Amino acid sequence: MKHTNFYIKLIVIALLLTINIGGGFAQSVKLMISDIRNSEGVIKLTIYNNENSFKKEIPDITKEFAKDSLNNGNLTLLLDNLTSGIWGIAVIDDENKNGKLDMKFFIPKEGFGFSNYTFSKHCKPEFEEFSFLVTDGENNVTVNMFYF
């Protein structure tokens, strides 16, 4: 009987730990992108979780989305695999689907934007300028696209 109670307690503790770890790990982020100029191509996200990966341009996550649900230049996406912590999102309007931001004489030909950041200077922002905290619960992030 003593062994049975011990094993039941051990199983209950293991189940509680599994539920706690699984329940709080991945969070959802609602990403609202505005000012997309047309429905051609795809939206490409590069997602970073620290300044070093952003400076080296080595994203932690890369995602690509069709513009099927584009409505008056606005697109809402759900990211459901970010862990709690600090993140930053860079967005490219890849109109020709070649996987990169096309340039002409050092000026982007396609649109770009950063999470919770309004482009106001002619260089890319520092990570802390567009990073945001992902927590349990509702996480809303906006990106205003910029075109030259």
N, C-alpha and C positions, 0 to 999 in steps of 0.2 A: 504494500500500500504506500509506503514511504517513497519508493522508487516511482510509482505511478504519479503521485502528486508532484514530484520533482520534474518529471518529464512534461507534465501538463503545464507547469509554470514556465519551463524552458521554452516550450512551443508558443505559449502566449507572449512571452517577452520577445521572441524572434519575430512573431507576427506584428507586434506593435512597432518594433524597430523598422521592419520592412515598410509598413504603412507610413510611418513618419518620414523615412528617407525618400520614398517614392512620391509622397504627396507634396513635399516642399522643394523638390529639385528643379523641375522645369516650369517656367512661368510663361504666360502669354503676353504679347505686346501687340497692341493695335497700332499699326503704322498708317498714318493718313498723309498721303502725298498730294500736293496741290500744284497747280500751274503747269501741268504737263501739256505741251503744245499740240501733240497729235497722237493718233492711235497706231502709228507705224512703229515696228520694232518691239522691244521688250524693256522692262525695268530691271536693272541689275543692282543688287545690294551687295555691298561688302561690309561685313560686320566685325567690329574690333572690340576686344575687351581690355585693352591697355594701350598706353601711349607708344610703347616700343613697337608693337605690331603695326600700329598705324604709321609711324615714321618709316618703318621698313617696307610698308605697303604689302604686308603679309596678313591678310584677313583670317580671322578665326573661323568665320562662316561666310560662304558665298551663296547667294540665292538669285534666281532669275524668275520673273513673273511676266506672263502675257498681260496685255492691256485690255483684255476682254471686257472687264467690268468698269472701264474708264467712263466717267460721267462728268461732262462739262470740265474736263481737265483735272478731275480729282479721281484718285484711286485709293481704296482702303485695303490694306493687307493685314493678315493675322500671322504673326510669328509666334509659334508655340514651343520653341525649343531653347529659349534663353534661360540660363540659370540666374539666380539672384546675384546681383552685383552691378558693377559699372560696365556700360556698353556704349558704343558709338556706331552710328550707321552712316555710311556714305552711299549715295544713290546716283546712278547714271541712267539717263534716258538713252539707251542703246538703240537708236532709230534704225540702224542698218544691220543689227544683230551680229556684229563682229566681235563682241565680248570686251570692247575697250572704249574709252572716251576718245573720239577722233578729234584731232587738232589741225588747225591751219595757222601757220606762223605763230605758234605758241598760244593760240586762242582756241578754246574748246568750240567745236562745231555742234556738239550735242549738249543737252541739258545735264545739270548735275545739282546736287543738294546734299545737305547734312542734317542729321537729326537735331530738332529743336534749335536750329541755327539759321539766321537770315544772312545770306551772303552780302557783305558790304565792303569788302576789301579785295584786292586783286591777287590774293594768294590763298592757299588752302589754310583752314583754321588749325589751331592746336587742338589736340585730342580733348582737353578739358573744356573747350568752348562748345563742343557738340556732344559730349558724353552725357549720359543720363543713368539714373539708378533704377534697376529692375527689382521690384519687391513682390511679395505675395499680394494678390489682389489685382486691381485694374491698373494697367500700365499703358498710357496713351502717349504716342510720340508723333510729332508732325515734321514734315519735310516740305519746304517751299522750293520748288525747282527754279533754277536760274539758267537763263540762256543769254549769250552775248548777241 
